[in-house]
């Protein structure tokens, strides 16, 4: 019942979700629970935007191998780029919410818990790609839920650099736009290299989706074990 309610909400109320995300940012802007980036507090607005835009993009490309594999996994079960871009948007809205709340210490989760769950989310998507023959409606809900977890991981990294007190909302939005641009770059690359040339071939699932998904699953399993037992 909950899934049946949330799926149309995610599908048809994109603007409301983004509006909710912005509202949470504005509310969080009134409190200081994050590391402060003093060097940017007096910087021009365009410098702040550019700094966090680049930071968000580089957090995906080239630094975020786990997030890169997650996005690649999302691309393999559909040959419609709009569907994948919508999933990426749902993911961004979700991680924007938890990123902002985590930076204000409203939601606090230790990296020892968050990082293994992120690895498990990558593993789940890879296994789902191998088990399913087509994209199911529940994928968008799962991506949104996984985005909430990934946002906590982003916060851990972003808190090392900090945010200017007087530009909190602007910095978070710029960072998330950078993340979204990184994700879109990966999606377009995968579609250009794999989905468009081979997506309709009869061997696509067997020769492309399976091998790539197995490799992603193996890497995600390794990360899960590493992050649970050795970090």
Steps between C-alpha positions, in 0.01 A plus 500: 500500500780743587679424173179552301465844660862613468557395139249744346621767743854463373389477138257787473607749770857569398465874561351443847791273595753756384304772681508294820875461463549877461271566799708269719813681390353837595387373839841344567667826400396653833716269712871418503587136552761459230869568458544862395696593189632839613698558181180530294287702741603830342550365149280623213190293440620378160820367660301305757273355231791400278699348788221271620383425147848369416518321834172318436602400148844376608340305785343287226761531222769391560495445878173311552559156350225348714250762385616458140430127516162569660400730212633256240288230660192721467561537125504132410135404541340755267580642157301820563728783608210704643414218739859482623530879533182502709654238729811715529284799592314301767837391636624860510187631674530223761869550575449879508255457789720279716815692407351826628356341813823316574713813455283665767532194728123451485564150370819335615617161377853361544695425184556146633127445441444721194789381282414125511137583418616705200701200381197274553282736294743462209496123545119497504470695174755272329319183610165648398638567152585131465171368637252729324425517129358855509492805722235473771302792649647444844852588375427872533400456865810295573722760333338771713557298819858423401549871430410577860782271613751633246427854622634406843818379330533827308462691827793318655729615218355850471533561873876465469505815285213679668249759385487879540242598763345772290478286184382164631202444268685635196802278572290185546299568185818567300659180630192296409482654153863395453413147612205494259720619211747223582223242497359631174847483342526132596150425373563667164834319464345158574216563258739621229742208544269211588126553507444678169734280290412167665186545712267343246731218399385150597829436680494826701385342824731198481818663372479848648256528791603175670880547487487863609249425777711209625806724513307772685354244743844353570647844569204597720528175696871565554424854623230367733735251661781755517283769656343266754811314617810703407411871524 
